[in-house]
Amino acid sequence: MKRVINYSAGPAGIPLEVLEQARDEMLDWNNTGCSVMEVSHRGKEYDALHMETMDLFRELAGMGKDWNVLFCTGGASTQFMMLPWNFLGNGKDKQADYVATGNWSKAAIKEAKRYGKITLPANMELEGERFVAIPKQSDLNLNPAAEYVHYTSNNTVEGTQWHYIPDSKGKPLVCDMSSDIFSRPVDFSKFSMIYAGAQKNLGPSGVTVVAIKDEFLAKANEDLPTMMSYKVFKDKFSMHNTPPCFSIYILNLTMKWLKKNGGLAAMGKINEAKQQALYAAVDGSAGYYTGLANKDSRSWMNIDFKLPSAELDDKFIKDAKAAGIVQVKGYRSMGGIRLSAYNAVSLKDVETTIQFMNDFRSKNA
């Protein structure tokens, strides 16, 4: 077996220990004589797993029982529509604040405009559809009539990340945490709702975790299609229809792996060391590698940089693959290189990558 160092932005790498356990349990899960993909989601074995996974999420996040954990499908992109439909309706008379910091926040804004008036407390887009920075609190011009304030905590395309939780001035704060969920400690008590596609730090694609406080959920619109209602998901424990059982199973194993290895505090220290080392390699290259984001807004998860030419970018990607370092090509609108150093990427992996970067520079400068 040959495992590579995988910097895919998503679906991203899954801890090897998790994959090995899933492999070992593939044909006989929990002494059922079946795979977890084959048992009834109404059976006691799967029900126990399902409820345990909700509890694990709350435990790792430090959330109380006033938080509802929902397992939705359709990725974060479906939440771009589901959130405003639940809290703005479709009468166009309600308002919400959306902070524009990147590709995915723009996508969320586009969908939200179908359901209400959307105001932008800050729009960080530069000429040429580029985003390189996160706004400061003083830059946020919040709308007092907003039903909620929405932002995207980490921007996978642009390599920027919020390093503080914005003050929403008493309004419910909602966050798309798809690409940095559980990568470091966060004060989740400051939020009314968070959501995250699992395929970065939580497991495979197929399940999106939504966590929402009772107080905020009580304001949700009830005149909705059944599968678009957060209240239905809450009341039915995300099992009104067949849930994505295998994805939830891997989510369960991944969170157990995270808990076993020290939880968010320990993972935060590892991720801090990883990003410091990678950015040091970029900044210490005498201009050979050039970071794309402003230094005070750089992402811990997605390290974006360019080489002196597009031809060298392509050679870097090719040579990295030959060295067992894959999925390093930058997003199509950005170009360059993107190293998505999610939780499953180890510090040793990063050290190997930095050695490759140094060797490549010495050979090709």
C-alpha positions, 0 to 999 in steps of 0.5 A: 500500500502506498499512501500519499500526502494529500492536500485536496481541498475537498473531499479531503484526506481522512485520518488513516486510523479512521479508514483502517477501522472502517475497512475492518468493519466493512463486512461486519459492523457492530456484530450485525453481520452487515456493513453499516451501509446495509442495516436499517436506519430504524434499527437499534444499532444504527439509532445508537450510532446516530444519537452518539454522533450528535452527542459527540459533536456537542461534546467536542464543541462544548455545546449544551443541550440547547443546541440541536445537531442536525444531519442534512444533505446537499452540502453547504450549498444547500444551506445557502438556500435553506437558511434564508428560506427558514428565517427570511421566508419568501416575502422579500420583506425581511433582511439579513446581513452577509459579509462578502469575503470570498467565493463561497460567501458570494454563493451564499449571498446569491441564494439568500437574495431569493428570499429577502433583502440582503445587506453587506456589512463589508464587501472585501472583493477587489478588482478582478474578483479577488479577495485577499483580506478579512474585514476588521470589526470596525469595518463592519457596517451592520444593519439593525434590521437584519434577522441574522448576520452571516459570514464564512469563517475560512475561504478555501479558494482565496486562503483567508480566514477570520481570526476573531469572531465578529460582534453581531451587536445582539443579532443571531450570528450564523457561520459557514464553518465548512473548511475550518470546523474543529480545527482549533478551539472556538467559543461556540456560545457566540453563535446561534447557528453554524453549518459545515460540509463534512468533507474537509475536517469531519469525514466524507462528503454526503453529510452536512452538520448543522448546529442550531440553538433552540432560541434561534430555531424557534423563529424559523418559518414552518410553512416550508417543504418538509425536507427544507425545514430545520424544525422537521430535522430537529423533531425527527432527529434528522431521520424523517427520511433515510439519512446518509448512514455511512457518512455519519458513521465516518463522521462518528469515527473521525470525531472519536479520533479527534477526541482520542488525540486531545480534542480541539485544543490539541488539534489547534496547537498542531494546526498552528504549528503546521501553518507557521512552518508552511508560511515560514517556508513561503516568506523565507524563500526570498520571493520565489514563493509569494503568498496570495493573501494579506498576512493578517488574514492568512488561512491556517487551512488553505495555504495559497502561493504562486511561483515566479511563472505559471510554467513553474507552477505547473512544474511544481505540481508535476514534481510534487505528485512524483514525490507523493505530494498530491492535489496541490494545484490552486483553485482555477480562478486563483492559479498557483499552489494551494496546500489544504492542510486540514486535520488529517494532514500531519505535522510530519507531512508538512515537514516533508512538503517543506523539504520538497519546497526547498529542494524544488527552489534550489533546483529551479530558481 
